[in-house]
Amino acid sequence: MPYNISSPLLFHLVTAANVIDEQVFMLQAEVVERMVSKAGGSEFSRLSVMMQARYDMELVLEVPPEAFDPQPKVNSAVVRMIPRKDFSLSAKQWLALEKVVAAAFSQRRKMLRTNLSAYSERLSLTEPELKARAQDISVDRYIEWAKTLAA
């Protein structure tokens, strides 16, 4: 996949997840690291949440620059994305997930108290959540919030 447009393409391909068995791509290694990163890690991002909400993700293979001729200036990796069997978000809930995740990650260094201030009352954020940063919240918790917002 063209590395310079991989994230927009991935977000677009989510719309086809219900009609495919799996998607396998070679991408820039740092993009794959973000896709498969777990909550609490520095690589955990908006891309992590949105991809993991829809897919079971697997880093299959790391590909060094030496594998190509000419050699690129970046490392590559292969990722396997299998649509989650337990995915049950409606279109309205998915849209709510996109909004809450975008807001949460809008300023990575800020606490959720700031980033989710527009939603905090409706989400009934706990004190630890208010003091947390976006990367500290699990994918499942973001899904819970999206369901609450969509209701």
C-alpha positions in Angstrom: 0.0 0.0 0.0 1.4 3.5 -0.7 2.9 4.6 2.5 2.1 8.2 2.2 -1.7 7.6 2.1 -2.0 4.4 4.2 -4.0 5.8 7.1 -6.7 7.4 5.0 -7.0 4.2 2.9 -7.2 2.1 6.1 -10.0 4.2 7.4 -11.8 3.9 4.1 -11.3 0.1 3.9 -13.0 -0.3 7.3 -16.3 0.2 5.4 -15.7 -3.1 3.6 -14.9 -5.2 6.7 -18.3 -6.8 6.7 -17.8 -8.4 3.3 -14.2 -9.7 3.6 -12.5 -12.5 5.4 -9.2 -10.8 6.0 -7.0 -7.9 4.8 -3.2 -8.2 4.6 -1.0 -5.2 3.8 2.6 -4.2 3.8 2.9 -0.8 5.3 5.6 1.4 6.9 6.6 -0.3 10.1 5.8 2.6 12.3 2.2 2.6 11.0 1.8 -1.1 11.7 3.3 -0.5 15.2 0.5 2.0 15.8 -2.1 -0.3 14.4 -1.2 -3.2 16.8 -0.2 -1.2 19.8 -2.0 -1.8 23.1 -3.5 0.8 25.4 -0.9 2.4 27.7 1.9 2.3 25.1 3.4 5.4 23.5 2.4 4.1 20.1 -1.3 3.7 21.0 -3.2 6.2 18.9 -6.5 7.0 17.2 -5.4 4.6 14.4 -4.9 1.8 17.1 -8.4 2.3 18.6 -10.3 2.5 15.3 -8.5 -0.5 13.7 -8.7 -2.7 16.8 -12.4 -1.8 17.3 -13.1 -3.4 13.9 -10.4 -6.0 13.4 -8.2 -8.5 15.2 -4.8 -7.3 14.3 -1.6 -9.3 13.8 1.9 -8.1 13.0 2.9 -10.9 10.6 6.4 -10.0 9.4 8.9 -7.2 9.6 10.6 -6.3 6.3 13.9 -4.6 6.3 14.9 -2.0 3.6 17.4 -4.5 2.2 14.5 -6.6 0.9 13.9 -3.9 -1.8 15.8 -2.6 -4.7 16.2 0.3 -4.5 16.2 0.4 -0.7 13.6 2.7 0.9 14.6 4.9 3.8 12.0 3.2 6.0 11.3 -0.2 7.5 8.2 -2.0 6.4 6.0 -4.6 8.1 3.1 -6.9 7.1 -0.1 -6.7 9.0 -3.1 -9.1 9.0 -6.5 -7.7 9.8 -9.4 -10.1 10.4 -12.8 -8.5 11.0 -13.9 -9.0 14.6 -16.7 -11.6 14.9 -18.0 -9.8 18.0 -18.3 -6.4 16.2 -21.8 -5.1 16.8 -21.6 -1.3 16.4 -24.4 0.3 14.4 -23.5 3.0 11.9 -24.6 5.6 14.5 -22.4 4.0 17.2 -19.4 3.9 14.8 -19.8 7.6 14.1 -19.9 8.3 17.8 -16.7 6.2 18.2 -15.0 8.2 15.5 -15.9 11.4 17.2 -15.0 10.5 20.8 -11.7 8.9 19.7 -10.8 12.0 17.6 -11.6 14.3 20.5 -9.6 12.1 23.0 -6.5 12.1 20.8 -6.8 15.7 19.6 -4.1 16.8 22.1 -2.1 13.8 23.1 -0.4 15.4 26.1 -3.6 16.7 27.6 -5.7 14.8 30.1 -9.1 13.5 29.1 -10.6 16.1 31.4 -9.7 18.7 28.8 -10.0 16.6 25.6 -13.4 15.1 26.4 -14.9 18.1 28.2 -17.7 18.3 25.7 -18.6 14.7 26.5 -17.6 14.2 30.1 -21.1 14.7 31.6 -22.8 12.3 29.2 -20.0 9.7 29.6 -19.9 9.9 33.4 -16.1 9.8 33.4 -14.5 8.5 36.6 -11.9 10.5 38.4 -9.1 8.3 37.2 -10.4 8.6 33.6 -10.5 12.4 33.9 -6.8 12.3 34.9 -5.8 9.8 32.2 -4.5 10.5 28.7 -6.1 9.1 25.6 -3.5 6.4 25.1 -4.3 5.0 28.6 -7.9 4.0 27.7 -8.7 0.6 26.3 -10.4 0.0 23.0 -13.3 -1.6 24.8 -13.8 1.5 27.0 -13.9 3.7 23.9 -16.5 1.4 22.4 -18.6 1.7 25.7 -18.4 5.4 25.4 -19.5 5.4 21.8 -22.5 3.3 22.7 -23.4 5.7 25.4 -23.0 8.8 23.2 -25.1 7.2 20.4 -28.0 6.2 22.7 
